[in-house]
Amino acid sequence: MKHNIFTAEHEMLRKTIRAFVEKEVAPQVAAWEEAGRIPREFWRRMGQLGLLGLDFPVEYGGGGGDFLSSVVLGEEMARCRSGGVAFSVLVHTDMSSPWLTRYGTEAQKRKHLPGIIAGETVCALGITEPGTGSDMAALSTRAVRRGDHYLLSGSKIFITNGVYGDLYFVAARTGEGPPGRRHEGISMFLVERGWPGFTVSRRLDKMGMRASDTAALAFENCPVPVENLLGVEGRGFQQLAAGLQRERTMAAVLALSGAAQALEDTVAYLRERQAFGEPLAAKQALRHRVADMATEIEAARRLVYHAAALYAAGEACISEVSMAKLFATEVANRVAYHAVQLHGGYGYMREFHVEGFFRDVRLYPIASGTSEVMREIIAKRLLT
Ligand SMILES: Cc1cc2nc3c(=O)[nH]c(=O)nc-3n(C[C@H](O)[C@H](O)[C@H](O)COP(=O)(O)OP(=O)(O)OC[C@H]3O[C@@H](n4cnc5c(N)ncnc54)[C@H](O)[C@@H]3O)c2cc1C
């Protein structure tokens, strides 16, 4: 089916990324999944190809493109057969570094953006804490001003690119905020690997997304220079909230693209596999299941592209993005379930891609705002 949100330039970009993913990424991902990390050369190669700053300003080395270029990147990276690789890349390109282009000072941008775009500086986003995730306003990591620096103390958990990252976008409390308005006391900071008082306290083992490293972080009186405050002190929550629509759209894009690929795998398998004297593709029960999977994917695609186009145009899109994220990530999980089921025993085997997709895709209704939180956002706009 034809979708008209992409231009001819986007389609050319898609071709380039698809060729790169097929030739240089897909053949490597099994080893990276096993190792639980992505090699530095991969990030540099992405940088060389100009894929890490597609819509960042050209004066810092970016591509000067639009947000839909990033959507193309997400769709094509998701096809590399490792959700972890795609997720790590998108955390870098869409879920952390855009805050620097949006809120950074000229000096911060000059210092960090060239490395981020070249793949020399890998970014991570540190919001979630052991005691709070969905309730971002309740975070308790503190940054206390002491002259020309803040002292950062607290812990973060589930941080993607956290073990091997270089630059961490960390949310911390700089004040309490008035009663009932705790979110007003939150600020964002740029924190660099290796600073005193900052340690990766644990590397976390997880169900899927195995190629992306996930960390627990500890800060103990870590001195952060005042020039590393990102944006305005006390406005971190609002700054984060403004960027969440991009992050959530991209999570939906990754889930959706993976689901489309799992459907392709399933169709190919059903055509090939024989049972009771005919291909599985001839069985009506399975044909109808495939029809349902394709229909749900198409419906999700419409929602995701609509939300992406609104976001790209700078229009209000909180409900649309929340609906797209909720629906696409849950559709992708249903597709994963049925893709494994239709592969029979082979679907449970590591050598079949649907097995990995089934594990990877379970993350998306949890990360970047859970399905329950998406429902709350949608309902709030309808009912209050
Ligand atoms: C692999 C992985 C990678 C991640 N990467 C990052 C990262 O890079 N940076 C980062 O900061 N975070 C990251 N996260 C954290 C992720 O964003 C959080 O796990 C998520 O926001 C949920 O927070 P929580 O785990 O504390 O769950 P909780 O907020 O404790 O929620 C537990 C359950 O309660 C439900 N719930 C909570 N509040 C409500 C409510 N008001 N109404 C109804 N139900 C509710 C939730 O939907 C969920 O089902 C990652 C998580 C994972 C698993």
The ligand as an SDF file (V2000), in Angstrom:
LIG
                    3D

 53 58  0  0  0  0  0  0  0  0999 V2000
   15.5690   -2.7700   28.3220 C   0  0  0  0  0  0  0  0  0  0  0  0
   15.1580   -1.4530   28.8890 C   0  0  0  0  0  0  0  0  0  0  0  0
   15.7850   -0.2990   28.4480 C   0  0  0  0  0  0  0  0  0  0  0  0
   15.4560    0.9400   29.0090 C   0  0  0  0  0  0  0  0  0  0  0  0
   16.1650    2.0490   28.6410 N   0  0  0  0  0  0  0  0  0  0  0  0
   16.0110    3.1880   29.3660 C   0  0  0  0  0  0  0  0  0  0  0  0
   16.8800    4.3040   29.1560 C   0  0  0  0  0  0  0  0  0  0  0  0
   17.7530    4.2870   28.2850 O   0  0  0  0  0  0  0  0  0  0  0  0
   16.7340    5.3990   29.9410 N   0  0  0  0  0  0  0  0  0  0  0  0
   15.7730    5.4640   30.9260 C   0  0  0  0  0  0  0  0  0  0  0  0
   15.7090    6.4860   31.6130 O   0  0  0  0  0  0  0  0  0  0  0  0
   14.9210    4.4340   31.1250 N   0  0  0  0  0  0  0  0  0  0  0  0
   15.0340    3.3040   30.3860 C   0  0  0  0  0  0  0  0  0  0  0  0
   14.1870    2.2380   30.6020 N   0  0  0  0  0  0  0  0  0  0  0  0
   13.1790    2.3540   31.6360 C   0  0  0  0  0  0  0  0  0  0  0  0
   11.7470    2.3760   31.1330 C   0  0  0  0  0  0  0  0  0  0  0  0
   11.4750    3.5820   30.4830 O   0  0  0  0  0  0  0  0  0  0  0  0
   10.8610    2.1210   32.3650 C   0  0  0  0  0  0  0  0  0  0  0  0
   11.0490    0.7640   32.7250 O   0  0  0  0  0  0  0  0  0  0  0  0
    9.4200    2.4420   32.1130 C   0  0  0  0  0  0  0  0  0  0  0  0
    9.2450    3.8340   31.9820 O   0  0  0  0  0  0  0  0  0  0  0  0
    8.5140    1.9340   33.2560 C   0  0  0  0  0  0  0  0  0  0  0  0
    8.9850    2.3550   34.5030 O   0  0  0  0  0  0  0  0  0  0  0  0
    9.1850    1.2670   35.6690 P   0  0  0  0  0  0  0  0  0  0  0  0
    9.9900    0.1530   35.1330 O   0  0  0  0  0  0  0  0  0  0  0  0
    9.6840    1.9730   36.8720 O   0  0  0  0  0  0  0  0  0  0  0  0
    7.7510    0.7050   35.9680 O   0  0  0  0  0  0  0  0  0  0  0  0
    6.6490    1.3580   36.9220 P   0  0  0  0  0  0  0  0  0  0  0  0
    6.4940    2.7950   36.6360 O   0  0  0  0  0  0  0  0  0  0  0  0
    6.9480    0.9620   38.3340 O   0  0  0  0  0  0  0  0  0  0  0  0
    5.3530    0.5920   36.4470 O   0  0  0  0  0  0  0  0  0  0  0  0
    5.0500   -0.7660   36.8020 C   0  0  0  0  0  0  0  0  0  0  0  0
    3.6840   -1.1070   36.1940 C   0  0  0  0  0  0  0  0  0  0  0  0
    2.6900   -0.2240   36.7230 O   0  0  0  0  0  0  0  0  0  0  0  0
    2.0420    0.4670   35.6680 C   0  0  0  0  0  0  0  0  0  0  0  0
    1.7290    1.8230   36.0730 N   0  0  0  0  0  0  0  0  0  0  0  0
    2.5610    2.7780   36.5640 C   0  0  0  0  0  0  0  0  0  0  0  0
    1.8980    3.9180   36.7670 N   0  0  0  0  0  0  0  0  0  0  0  0
    0.6040    3.6890   36.3920 C   0  0  0  0  0  0  0  0  0  0  0  0
   -0.5920    4.4690   36.3800 C   0  0  0  0  0  0  0  0  0  0  0  0
   -0.5860    5.7610   36.7590 N   0  0  0  0  0  0  0  0  0  0  0  0
   -1.7390    3.8970   35.9660 N   0  0  0  0  0  0  0  0  0  0  0  0
   -1.7580    2.6040   35.5560 C   0  0  0  0  0  0  0  0  0  0  0  0
   -0.6570    1.8160   35.5400 N   0  0  0  0  0  0  0  0  0  0  0  0
    0.4960    2.3560   35.9720 C   0  0  0  0  0  0  0  0  0  0  0  0
    3.0420    0.4660   34.5250 C   0  0  0  0  0  0  0  0  0  0  0  0
    2.4000    0.6670   33.2830 O   0  0  0  0  0  0  0  0  0  0  0  0
    3.6570   -0.9060   34.6650 C   0  0  0  0  0  0  0  0  0  0  0  0
    2.8310   -1.8480   34.0790 O   0  0  0  0  0  0  0  0  0  0  0  0
   14.4440    1.0080   30.0010 C   0  0  0  0  0  0  0  0  0  0  0  0
   13.7650   -0.1620   30.4000 C   0  0  0  0  0  0  0  0  0  0  0  0
   14.1200   -1.3630   29.8680 C   0  0  0  0  0  0  0  0  0  0  0  0
   13.4060   -2.5970   30.3650 C   0  0  0  0  0  0  0  0  0  0  0  0
  1  2  1  0
  2  3  1  0
  2 52  2  0
  3  4  2  0
  4  5  1  0
  4 50  1  0
  5  6  2  0
  6  7  1  0
  6 13  1  0
  7  8  2  0
  7  9  1  0
  9 10  1  0
 10 11  2  0
 10 12  1  0
 12 13  2  0
 13 14  1  0
 14 15  1  0
 14 50  1  0
 15 16  1  0
 16 17  1  0
 16 18  1  0
 18 19  1  0
 18 20  1  0
 20 21  1  0
 20 22  1  0
 22 23  1  0
 23 24  1  0
 24 25  2  0
 24 26  1  0
 24 27  1  0
 27 28  1  0
 28 29  2  0
 28 30  1  0
 28 31  1  0
 31 32  1  0
 32 33  1  0
 33 34  1  0
 33 48  1  0
 34 35  1  0
 35 36  1  0
 35 46  1  0
 36 37  1  0
 36 45  1  0
 37 38  2  0
 38 39  1  0
 39 40  1  0
 39 45  2  0
 40 41  1  0
 40 42  2  0
 42 43  1  0
 43 44  2  0
 44 45  1  0
 46 47  1  0
 46 48  1  0
 48 49  1  0
 50 51  2  0
 51 52  1  0
 52 53  1  0
M  END
$$$$
